[in-house]
Amino acid sequence: MVHTLKTPLLTVDIIIRFQGGIVLIERKNPPAGWALPGGFVDVGESVEEAAVREAREETNLDVRLLEQFHVYSNPKRDPRFHTVSVVFIGEGRGVLEGRDDARKAAVYTSAHLPEEIAFDHGRIVKDYFRYEQTGARPEPV
């Protein structure tokens, strides 16, 4: 029996606390803009393992995950296809460097963010900074 299962793709994004801000990467590939480090979960890999791997591949940082922040699943969050992202908060250690499919990596604060943020990462970053100030997690949508 052949099954043609269609389901959203599972991804992870990591809010990396580093040097007084959070790390964003400038994407090499479309869609253009700045984004949280992250990517697709490989078969046989946990979301936690994927988050640490993707952070290392794109930022050169060793990341210790602190908590799972929220899950974002709006079907329109990625213009390419439907993805569901498990978002983690972590702490980075090491020398920050944009690698893999990241053109650059930089540290940003709530007062200083890039204009062009890819996907729904502008919302995620806004939710994170509100969480840091108030302790309120994003509401399920």
Secondary structure, DSSP 8 states (H G I E B T S, - for coil): --------EEEEEEEEEETTEEEEEEESSSS-SEE-SEEE--TT--HHHHHHHHHHHHH--EEEEEEEEEEE--TTSSSSS-EEEEEEEEEEES-----TTEEEEEEEBTTB--S-B-TTHHHHHHHHHHHHHH-------
